[in-house]
Amino acid sequence: MIAVNAAMISFSMATVILCRLPILFPIEYLGLLAPLAVFGLLIGNAKFVYGFVLGVLWITFVATNQLQNKLPKQLQGREIVVQGSVASVPKRRERGVNFNFAVDSGIPVKHINVTWYDQLGEPPRAAEFWSLNVKLHRPRGQVNPALFDYEAWLLSRRIDARGYVVDSVENFRLKDCCQTDPQQAIRIFSNKQWRHWHHHLRARIRDVVIHRLPDTAARGLIVGLLIGESNEIGSDAWQALSHTGTNHLLIISGLHVGLVFGFLYWLLARIIWSKHAFVKALIVSAAVLLTFFYGALAGFGLPVQRSLMMILVGAIITLMPRSVSVWSFFCVALTAVLLVDPFASLSAGFWLSFGAVGSLILGLSGRTLVADTINSKVRSYFSSQWIVFVTITPILLCWVMQASVVSMLVNLIAIPFVAFILVPGLLLCLPIVLLEVEPLYGLLDFMYSLAGLFY
C-alpha cells in the first residue's frame, strides 16, 4: 500500500508542478509514454516514477484541451452574438451585474464571464436562456511576482473569455422568442433546461433573504453561509473578518460541507437506528446525496468540490470490508480532487484545505488519550487549533501576503459557534426559505440575530 500511496503522491506532484510551467510539453510525444507508465504502474516496483509520468500526461491532456477552447484572436474586441444560459448567480457590481454564461452557439468557447451594465435595463436571471451581443477578450493577467494571477484564476474556473454586453436589439430572453417558434424552443431547451437548476434555487434563496432581512453585515453573512456568495458581505465587514482570521468560516467552504455531512449522518443515524451493515450503507449514502444537494446550493465552487470529493472517498472507504489507513485516505482524496480538477492547485484554498488536513493527520496520529474526559478533549481541541495555525500561517503569507496573529484565539470560540449553532440552524432554514413558509421565518430572523454577534 505504501507504493500505491507513493504513486498517488507523485501523480499529484506532477499536476501541481506542470500547472506552474509557462509552456506545455507536446502531447503527441508524451503520449508515447502512456503504455509504459500504465504497464510499470501495474507490475513495476518504481511506482513513484510511473505515477509522476501519468500525472504529466493527465495535466498536459487537460490543459491542452482547455487552451484550445480559448477565444480566437480574430474575435477579440468584436461584437459577437452568442446564445446560451446564465451559469451563475449574477453578482451586483458598481455599475451593473456580472455573471458566467454557458455558450451554446455563436463562438467556439464553452464558458464566458460578462458584465451587464445598468443602462441596458433589467439584467438576466440565473439559469435563464438568452441571446447576447457581447465584446470579449481572451483571459490575461499580470505575471509579476507577488501579484494576483488573474489569468490562472480564470483558467482554474474554466472561463475561456471575458467581456461585457453591448446595447443591442440582439439582447433578449430566448424563452420569450420561443413562445412563437416551437422549433426554436425544441432546439434550445432540449436536454439543457435543467443544467443550471441549482443556480436558480440559489438566486431564489438570496432574493428571499435580501427582501426579508435588513441590509446589514449580518445579512451578508447569512447569504454567504446559505449559498456561498460572498459579494453580499461589504468591504468593511470582510476586512474585519480577515483581520480576525474568521473569513473562512462565514462563506461556504470545505469545513461547512463536512459539518453538514456530519450533521446529516448523525441525524439519520438517530432516526434510523440499526447495527445492520446494509442499513448503515443506506444512511451513509443518503447523507452523501443530501450533502451533494447542499453543495449544489453552495454553487459547486472549488472548495465545495474538494470537500465533496473527500466526503465521497471517505464514504466509500468506510463501507469497504477492509480497513484503510488515514494516510491512504488522504492520498486517495488528493488524487481524486486533482483528477476531477487538475487546476485546483492554482487556488489558495487547495493548499489551505489539504495543508490543514495533512498537518492534523501528522500532528495527531499516534496520540492516545489517557481518559475520555472533558479535560483531555479540551487539550486535543487546543492542540488541533495550534497545529492548523502553525501550518496555514505561512501558506496565507505566501498567497495573500497577510495573516492574523489572533486567528487562533478567535477561532477557538468562532469554530464551535459556527459548527454547532449557525450551520445546523441555517440548514434547517433552507427548506423554509426554498418553500417560502412565511410562518416559520422567525427561525431565519433568529439566525440573523445570532450572525450579528460577529460585529
Secondary structure as a PSIPRED ss2 file (coil, helix, strand):
# PSIPRED VFORMAT (PSIPRED V4.0)

   1 M C   1.000  0.000  0.000
   2 I H   0.000  1.000  0.000
   3 A H   0.000  1.000  0.000
   4 V H   0.000  1.000  0.000
   5 N H   0.000  1.000  0.000
   6 A H   0.000  1.000  0.000
   7 A H   0.000  1.000  0.000
   8 M H   0.000  1.000  0.000
   9 I H   0.000  1.000  0.000
  10 S H   0.000  1.000  0.000
  11 F H   0.000  1.000  0.000
  12 S H   0.000  1.000  0.000
  13 M H   0.000  1.000  0.000
  14 A H   0.000  1.000  0.000
  15 T H   0.000  1.000  0.000
  16 V H   0.000  1.000  0.000
  17 I H   0.000  1.000  0.000
  18 L H   0.000  1.000  0.000
  19 C H   0.000  1.000  0.000
  20 R C   1.000  0.000  0.000
  21 L C   1.000  0.000  0.000
  22 P C   1.000  0.000  0.000
  23 I C   1.000  0.000  0.000
  24 L C   1.000  0.000  0.000
  25 F C   1.000  0.000  0.000
  26 P C   1.000  0.000  0.000
  27 I H   0.000  1.000  0.000
  28 E H   0.000  1.000  0.000
  29 Y H   0.000  1.000  0.000
  30 L H   0.000  1.000  0.000
  31 G H   0.000  1.000  0.000
  32 L H   0.000  1.000  0.000
  33 L H   0.000  1.000  0.000
  34 A H   0.000  1.000  0.000
  35 P H   0.000  1.000  0.000
  36 L H   0.000  1.000  0.000
  37 A H   0.000  1.000  0.000
  38 V H   0.000  1.000  0.000
  39 F H   0.000  1.000  0.000
  40 G H   0.000  1.000  0.000
  41 L H   0.000  1.000  0.000
  42 L H   0.000  1.000  0.000
  43 I H   0.000  1.000  0.000
  44 G C   1.000  0.000  0.000
  45 N C   1.000  0.000  0.000
  46 A C   1.000  0.000  0.000
  47 K H   0.000  1.000  0.000
  48 F H   0.000  1.000  0.000
  49 V H   0.000  1.000  0.000
  50 Y H   0.000  1.000  0.000
  51 G H   0.000  1.000  0.000
  52 F H   0.000  1.000  0.000
  53 V H   0.000  1.000  0.000
  54 L H   0.000  1.000  0.000
  55 G H   0.000  1.000  0.000
  56 V H   0.000  1.000  0.000
  57 L H   0.000  1.000  0.000
  58 W H   0.000  1.000  0.000
  59 I H   0.000  1.000  0.000
  60 T H   0.000  1.000  0.000
  61 F H   0.000  1.000  0.000
  62 V H   0.000  1.000  0.000
  63 A H   0.000  1.000  0.000
  64 T H   0.000  1.000  0.000
  65 N H   0.000  1.000  0.000
  66 Q H   0.000  1.000  0.000
  67 L H   0.000  1.000  0.000
  68 Q H   0.000  1.000  0.000
  69 N C   1.000  0.000  0.000
  70 K C   1.000  0.000  0.000
  71 L C   1.000  0.000  0.000
  72 P C   1.000  0.000  0.000
  73 K H   0.000  1.000  0.000
  74 Q H   0.000  1.000  0.000
  75 L H   0.000  1.000  0.000
  76 Q C   1.000  0.000  0.000
  77 G C   1.000  0.000  0.000
  78 R C   1.000  0.000  0.000
  79 E E   0.000  0.000  1.000
  80 I E   0.000  0.000  1.000
  81 V E   0.000  0.000  1.000
  82 V E   0.000  0.000  1.000
  83 Q E   0.000  0.000  1.000
  84 G E   0.000  0.000  1.000
  85 S E   0.000  0.000  1.000
  86 V E   0.000  0.000  1.000
  87 A C   1.000  0.000  0.000
  88 S C   1.000  0.000  0.000
  89 V C   1.000  0.000  0.000
  90 P C   1.000  0.000  0.000
  91 K E   0.000  0.000  1.000
  92 R E   0.000  0.000  1.000
  93 R C   1.000  0.000  0.000
  94 E C   1.000  0.000  0.000
  95 R C   1.000  0.000  0.000
  96 G E   0.000  0.000  1.000
  97 V E   0.000  0.000  1.000
  98 N E   0.000  0.000  1.000
  99 F E   0.000  0.000  1.000
 100 N E   0.000  0.000  1.000
 101 F E   0.000  0.000  1.000
 102 A E   0.000  0.000  1.000
 103 V E   0.000  0.000  1.000
 104 D E   0.000  0.000  1.000
 105 S E   0.000  0.000  1.000
 106 G C   1.000  0.000  0.000
 107 I C   1.000  0.000  0.000
 108 P C   1.000  0.000  0.000
 109 V C   1.000  0.000  0.000
 110 K C   1.000  0.000  0.000
 111 H E   0.000  0.000  1.000
 112 I E   0.000  0.000  1.000
 113 N E   0.000  0.000  1.000
 114 V E   0.000  0.000  1.000
 115 T E   0.000  0.000  1.000
 116 W E   0.000  0.000  1.000
 117 Y E   0.000  0.000  1.000
 118 D H   0.000  1.000  0.000
 119 Q H   0.000  1.000  0.000
 120 L H   0.000  1.000  0.000
 121 G C   1.000  0.000  0.000
 122 E C   1.000  0.000  0.000
 123 P C   1.000  0.000  0.000
 124 P C   1.000  0.000  0.000
 125 R C   1.000  0.000  0.000
 126 A C   1.000  0.000  0.000
 127 A C   1.000  0.000  0.000
 128 E C   1.000  0.000  0.000
 129 F E   0.000  0.000  1.000
 130 W E   0.000  0.000  1.000
 131 S E   0.000  0.000  1.000
 132 L E   0.000  0.000  1.000
 133 N E   0.000  0.000  1.000
 134 V E   0.000  0.000  1.000
 135 K E   0.000  0.000  1.000
 136 L E   0.000  0.000  1.000
 137 H E   0.000  0.000  1.000
 138 R C   1.000  0.000  0.000
 139 P C   1.000  0.000  0.000
 140 R C   1.000  0.000  0.000
 141 G C   1.000  0.000  0.000
 142 Q C   1.000  0.000  0.000
 143 V C   1.000  0.000  0.000
 144 N C   1.000  0.000  0.000
 145 P C   1.000  0.000  0.000
 146 A C   1.000  0.000  0.000
 147 L C   1.000  0.000  0.000
 148 F C   1.000  0.000  0.000
 149 D C   1.000  0.000  0.000
 150 Y H   0.000  1.000  0.000
 151 E H   0.000  1.000  0.000
 152 A H   0.000  1.000  0.000
 153 W H   0.000  1.000  0.000
 154 L H   0.000  1.000  0.000
 155 L H   0.000  1.000  0.000
 156 S H   0.000  1.000  0.000
 157 R C   1.000  0.000  0.000
 158 R C   1.000  0.000  0.000
 159 I C   1.000  0.000  0.000
 160 D C   1.000  0.000  0.000
 161 A E   0.000  0.000  1.000
 162 R E   0.000  0.000  1.000
 163 G E   0.000  0.000  1.000
 164 Y E   0.000  0.000  1.000
 165 V E   0.000  0.000  1.000
 166 V C   1.000  0.000  0.000
 167 D C   1.000  0.000  0.000
 168 S C   1.000  0.000  0.000
 169 V C   1.000  0.000  0.000
 170 E C   1.000  0.000  0.000
 171 N C   1.000  0.000  0.000
 172 F E   0.000  0.000  1.000
 173 R E   0.000  0.000  1.000
 174 L H   0.000  1.000  0.000
 175 K H   0.000  1.000  0.000
 176 D H   0.000  1.000  0.000
 177 C H   0.000  1.000  0.000
 178 C H   0.000  1.000  0.000
 179 Q C   1.000  0.000  0.000
 180 T C   1.000  0.000  0.000
 181 D C   1.000  0.000  0.000
 182 P H   0.000  1.000  0.000
 183 Q H   0.000  1.000  0.000
 184 Q H   0.000  1.000  0.000
 185 A H   0.000  1.000  0.000
 186 I H   0.000  1.000  0.000
 187 R H   0.000  1.000  0.000
 188 I H   0.000  1.000  0.000
 189 F H   0.000  1.000  0.000
 190 S C   1.000  0.000  0.000
 191 N C   1.000  0.000  0.000
 192 K C   1.000  0.000  0.000
 193 Q C   1.000  0.000  0.000
 194 W C   1.000  0.000  0.000
 195 R C   1.000  0.000  0.000
 196 H C   1.000  0.000  0.000
 197 W H   0.000  1.000  0.000
 198 H H   0.000  1.000  0.000
 199 H H   0.000  1.000  0.000
 200 H H   0.000  1.000  0.000
 201 L H   0.000  1.000  0.000
 202 R H   0.000  1.000  0.000
 203 A H   0.000  1.000  0.000
 204 R H   0.000  1.000  0.000
 205 I H   0.000  1.000  0.000
 206 R H   0.000  1.000  0.000
 207 D H   0.000  1.000  0.000
 208 V H   0.000  1.000  0.000
 209 V H   0.000  1.000  0.000
 210 I H   0.000  1.000  0.000
 211 H H   0.000  1.000  0.000
 212 R H   0.000  1.000  0.000
 213 L C   1.000  0.000  0.000
 214 P C   1.000  0.000  0.000
 215 D C   1.000  0.000  0.000
 216 T C   1.000  0.000  0.000
 217 A H   0.000  1.000  0.000
 218 A H   0.000  1.000  0.000
 219 R H   0.000  1.000  0.000
 220 G H   0.000  1.000  0.000
 221 L H   0.000  1.000  0.000
 222 I H   0.000  1.000  0.000
 223 V H   0.000  1.000  0.000
 224 G H   0.000  1.000  0.000
 225 L H   0.000  1.000  0.000
 226 L H   0.000  1.000  0.000
 227 I H   0.000  1.000  0.000
 228 G C   1.000  0.000  0.000
 229 E C   1.000  0.000  0.000
 230 S C   1.000  0.000  0.000
 231 N C   1.000  0.000  0.000
 232 E C   1.000  0.000  0.000
 233 I C   1.000  0.000  0.000
 234 G C   1.000  0.000  0.000
 235 S H   0.000  1.000  0.000
 236 D H   0.000  1.000  0.000
 237 A H   0.000  1.000  0.000
 238 W H   0.000  1.000  0.000
 239 Q H   0.000  1.000  0.000
 240 A H   0.000  1.000  0.000
 241 L H   0.000  1.000  0.000
 242 S H   0.000  1.000  0.000
 243 H H   0.000  1.000  0.000
 244 T H   0.000  1.000  0.000
 245 G C   1.000  0.000  0.000
 246 T C   1.000  0.000  0.000
 247 N H   0.000  1.000  0.000
 248 H H   0.000  1.000  0.000
 249 L H   0.000  1.000  0.000
 250 L C   1.000  0.000  0.000
 251 I C   1.000  0.000  0.000
 252 I C   1.000  0.000  0.000
 253 S C   1.000  0.000  0.000
 254 G H   0.000  1.000  0.000
 255 L H   0.000  1.000  0.000
 256 H H   0.000  1.000  0.000
 257 V H   0.000  1.000  0.000
 258 G H   0.000  1.000  0.000
 259 L H   0.000  1.000  0.000
 260 V H   0.000  1.000  0.000
 261 F H   0.000  1.000  0.000
 262 G H   0.000  1.000  0.000
 263 F H   0.000  1.000  0.000
 264 L H   0.000  1.000  0.000
 265 Y H   0.000  1.000  0.000
 266 W H   0.000  1.000  0.000
 267 L H   0.000  1.000  0.000
 268 L H   0.000  1.000  0.000
 269 A H   0.000  1.000  0.000
 270 R H   0.000  1.000  0.000
 271 I H   0.000  1.000  0.000
 272 I C   1.000  0.000  0.000
 273 W C   1.000  0.000  0.000
 274 S C   1.000  0.000  0.000
 275 K C   1.000  0.000  0.000
 276 H C   1.000  0.000  0.000
 277 A H   0.000  1.000  0.000
 278 F H   0.000  1.000  0.000
 279 V H   0.000  1.000  0.000
 280 K H   0.000  1.000  0.000
 281 A H   0.000  1.000  0.000
 282 L H   0.000  1.000  0.000
 283 I H   0.000  1.000  0.000
 284 V H   0.000  1.000  0.000
 285 S H   0.000  1.000  0.000
 286 A H   0.000  1.000  0.000
 287 A H   0.000  1.000  0.000
 288 V H   0.000  1.000  0.000
 289 L H   0.000  1.000  0.000
 290 L H   0.000  1.000  0.000
 291 T H   0.000  1.000  0.000
 292 F H   0.000  1.000  0.000
 293 F H   0.000  1.000  0.000
 294 Y H   0.000  1.000  0.000
 295 G H   0.000  1.000  0.000
 296 A H   0.000  1.000  0.000
 297 L H   0.000  1.000  0.000
 298 A C   1.000  0.000  0.000
 299 G C   1.000  0.000  0.000
 300 F C   1.000  0.000  0.000
 301 G C   1.000  0.000  0.000
 302 L H   0.000  1.000  0.000
 303 P H   0.000  1.000  0.000
 304 V H   0.000  1.000  0.000
 305 Q H   0.000  1.000  0.000
 306 R H   0.000  1.000  0.000
 307 S H   0.000  1.000  0.000
 308 L H   0.000  1.000  0.000
 309 M H   0.000  1.000  0.000
 310 M H   0.000  1.000  0.000
 311 I H   0.000  1.000  0.000
 312 L H   0.000  1.000  0.000
 313 V H   0.000  1.000  0.000
 314 G H   0.000  1.000  0.000
 315 A H   0.000  1.000  0.000
 316 I H   0.000  1.000  0.000
 317 I H   0.000  1.000  0.000
 318 T H   0.000  1.000  0.000
 319 L H   0.000  1.000  0.000
 320 M C   1.000  0.000  0.000
 321 P C   1.000  0.000  0.000
 322 R C   1.000  0.000  0.000
 323 S C   1.000  0.000  0.000
 324 V C   1.000  0.000  0.000
 325 S C   1.000  0.000  0.000
 326 V H   0.000  1.000  0.000
 327 W H   0.000  1.000  0.000
 328 S H   0.000  1.000  0.000
 329 F H   0.000  1.000  0.000
 330 F H   0.000  1.000  0.000
 331 C H   0.000  1.000  0.000
 332 V H   0.000  1.000  0.000
 333 A H   0.000  1.000  0.000
 334 L H   0.000  1.000  0.000
 335 T H   0.000  1.000  0.000
 336 A H   0.000  1.000  0.000
 337 V H   0.000  1.000  0.000
 338 L H   0.000  1.000  0.000
 339 L H   0.000  1.000  0.000
 340 V H   0.000  1.000  0.000
 341 D C   1.000  0.000  0.000
 342 P C   1.000  0.000  0.000
 343 F C   1.000  0.000  0.000
 344 A H   0.000  1.000  0.000
 345 S H   0.000  1.000  0.000
 346 L H   0.000  1.000  0.000
 347 S C   1.000  0.000  0.000
 348 A H   0.000  1.000  0.000
 349 G H   0.000  1.000  0.000
 350 F H   0.000  1.000  0.000
 351 W H   0.000  1.000  0.000
 352 L H   0.000  1.000  0.000
 353 S H   0.000  1.000  0.000
 354 F H   0.000  1.000  0.000
 355 G H   0.000  1.000  0.000
 356 A H   0.000  1.000  0.000
 357 V H   0.000  1.000  0.000
 358 G H   0.000  1.000  0.000
 359 S H   0.000  1.000  0.000
 360 L H   0.000  1.000  0.000
 361 I H   0.000  1.000  0.000
 362 L H   0.000  1.000  0.000
 363 G H   0.000  1.000  0.000
 364 L H   0.000  1.000  0.000
 365 S C   1.000  0.000  0.000
 366 G C   1.000  0.000  0.000
 367 R C   1.000  0.000  0.000
 368 T C   1.000  0.000  0.000
 369 L C   1.000  0.000  0.000
 370 V C   1.000  0.000  0.000
 371 A C   1.000  0.000  0.000
 372 D C   1.000  0.000  0.000
 373 T C   1.000  0.000  0.000
 374 I H   0.000  1.000  0.000
 375 N H   0.000  1.000  0.000
 376 S H   0.000  1.000  0.000
 377 K H   0.000  1.000  0.000
 378 V H   0.000  1.000  0.000
 379 R H   0.000  1.000  0.000
 380 S H   0.000  1.000  0.000
 381 Y H   0.000  1.000  0.000
 382 F H   0.000  1.000  0.000
 383 S H   0.000  1.000  0.000
 384 S H   0.000  1.000  0.000
 385 Q H   0.000  1.000  0.000
 386 W H   0.000  1.000  0.000
 387 I H   0.000  1.000  0.000
 388 V H   0.000  1.000  0.000
 389 F H   0.000  1.000  0.000
 390 V H   0.000  1.000  0.000
 391 T H   0.000  1.000  0.000
 392 I H   0.000  1.000  0.000
 393 T H   0.000  1.000  0.000
 394 P H   0.000  1.000  0.000
 395 I H   0.000  1.000  0.000
 396 L H   0.000  1.000  0.000
 397 L H   0.000  1.000  0.000
 398 C H   0.000  1.000  0.000
 399 W H   0.000  1.000  0.000
 400 V C   1.000  0.000  0.000
 401 M C   1.000  0.000  0.000
 402 Q C   1.000  0.000  0.000
 403 A C   1.000  0.000  0.000
 404 S C   1.000  0.000  0.000
 405 V C   1.000  0.000  0.000
 406 V C   1.000  0.000  0.000
 407 S H   0.000  1.000  0.000
 408 M H   0.000  1.000  0.000
 409 L H   0.000  1.000  0.000
 410 V H   0.000  1.000  0.000
 411 N H   0.000  1.000  0.000
 412 L H   0.000  1.000  0.000
 413 I H   0.000  1.000  0.000
 414 A H   0.000  1.000  0.000
 415 I H   0.000  1.000  0.000
 416 P H   0.000  1.000  0.000
 417 F H   0.000  1.000  0.000
 418 V H   0.000  1.000  0.000
 419 A H   0.000  1.000  0.000
 420 F H   0.000  1.000  0.000
 421 I H   0.000  1.000  0.000
 422 L H   0.000  1.000  0.000
 423 V H   0.000  1.000  0.000
 424 P H   0.000  1.000  0.000
 425 G H   0.000  1.000  0.000
 426 L H   0.000  1.000  0.000
 427 L H   0.000  1.000  0.000
 428 L H   0.000  1.000  0.000
 429 C H   0.000  1.000  0.000
 430 L H   0.000  1.000  0.000
 431 P H   0.000  1.000  0.000
 432 I H   0.000  1.000  0.000
 433 V H   0.000  1.000  0.000
 434 L H   0.000  1.000  0.000
 435 L C   1.000  0.000  0.000
 436 E C   1.000  0.000  0.000
 437 V C   1.000  0.000  0.000
 438 E H   0.000  1.000  0.000
 439 P H   0.000  1.000  0.000
 440 L H   0.000  1.000  0.000
 441 Y H   0.000  1.000  0.000
 442 G H   0.000  1.000  0.000
 443 L H   0.000  1.000  0.000
 444 L H   0.000  1.000  0.000
 445 D H   0.000  1.000  0.000
 446 F H   0.000  1.000  0.000
 447 M H   0.000  1.000  0.000
 448 Y H   0.000  1.000  0.000
 449 S H   0.000  1.000  0.000
 450 L H   0.000  1.000  0.000
 451 A H   0.000  1.000  0.000
 452 G H   0.000  1.000  0.000
 453 L H   0.000  1.000  0.000
 454 F H   0.000  1.000  0.000
 455 Y C   1.000  0.000  0.000
